[in-house]
Amino acid sequence: MIHYVKYAKSISERYIMELRHLRYFRTVAEEGHISRAAERLDIQQPPLSLQIKALEKELDVQLFYRRSRGVELTSAGESFFADTCAILDAVDGAVERSRRVARGTEGSLSVGFTSSVIYHPATQAAIRSFRIEFPGVTLTLEEEGSKELIDDIAANKLDAALVRSTNTQIEGIQIIKLMEEPFVLAIPPGNILERDLDVPVTLDMLADQPLILYRRISGTGPYDRIVAACRAAGITPRIVQEAPRVGAALNLVAAGIGISFVPDSLRVSHAVGVHYRPIHSTAGLNAPIMLACRKSEQSQAIQNFIAVVRAAMRENSISSFDSQPD
């Protein structure tokens, strides 16, 4: 084992020396003169001459013709020069790429989002801005439910996610509150609530209405907030259907199954025949947008993404938290 370690160390030291030799050789070849190359490299001429001779000895190849006015590449030297340039360019490129990744300007990022979050103009603006500001980062987007997205972050399948609900059961996940928007009421065709669409409804008006809610998950979500608000208003919600996604809920509303609470930005969705009506502000029903990521996350690309999302939320919403992570 000791012999192996010594051997590995000697190979490593030799590789570093050879890389320096390659840089010396390329500079001499480009300048065509030892003295000018030494000046460019900021070293003395005699040591540089010795380094070039040592390289030739190690390769067992003459790389230069020594002339009275400088040096000239041999045929073998020309071949070695082309390969040396390719090697050093690759090394320099690898160094610069690693620095860009460290700065978060290159690499890849996997971000999840719920189906309702993507409708908000701030979310769209954030994704658009990030792609423009960091074109070297490959941004992969995945759609899922809040619980599944947070589970995927914990399992290192995703880097971050824009969610509506929190899952407090998972250690190591932080939830950054970004903003919140009001819920509005999605109303099916022919429902009595279609009248006076500009007039906010109060929750007591929904006492006899069939209600479609999003399927309840662990943690705090829309289901809990809506049920709590209804009970606070003195009514017991008549839940006739639970939907896995907001899109499914809107389709059920369009089919006349019942009414549903949806984030205000969902007004732009095109469920046929569905109308939207504001809810009286004292109901306190809001749909938050939050960003989930790992607490221990050190990636600068993710930090850049969070900064861009925060800025987009501030610019596209009056009701933003702009707070630090929970």
Sequence and secondary structure as in RCSB ss.txt:
>XXXX:A:sequence
MIHYVKYAKSISERYIMELRHLRYFRTVAEEGHISRAAERLDIQQPPLSLQIKALEKELDVQLFYRRSRGVELTS
AGESFFADTCAILDAVDGAVERSRRVARGTEGSLSVGFTSSVIYHPATQAAIRSFRIEFPGVTLTLEEEGSKELI
DDIAANKLDAALVRSTNTQIEGIQIIKLMEEPFVLAIPPGNILERDLDVPVTLDMLADQPLILYRRISGTGPYDR
IVAACRAAGITPRIVQEAPRVGAALNLVAAGIGISFVPDSLRVSHAVGVHYRPIHSTAGLNAPIMLACRKSEQSQ
AIQNFIAVVRAAMRENSISSFDSQPD
>XXXX:A:secstr
 HHHHHHHHHHHHHHHHHHHHHHHHHHHHHHTSHHHHHHHHTS HHHHHHHHHHHHHHHTS  EEEETTEEEE H
HHHHHHHHHHHHHHHHHHHHHHHHHHHHTSSEEEEEEE TTGGGSHHHHHHHHHHHHH TTEEEEEEE  HHHHH
HHHHTTS SEEEESS  TTSTTEEEEEEEEEEEEEEE TT GGGTTTTS B GGGGTTSEEEEE   SSS HHHH
HHHHHHHTT   EEEEEESSHHHHHHHHHTTS EEEEEGGGGGS  TT EEEEB GGG  EEEEEEEEETT   H
HHHHHHHHHHHHHHHH SSB      
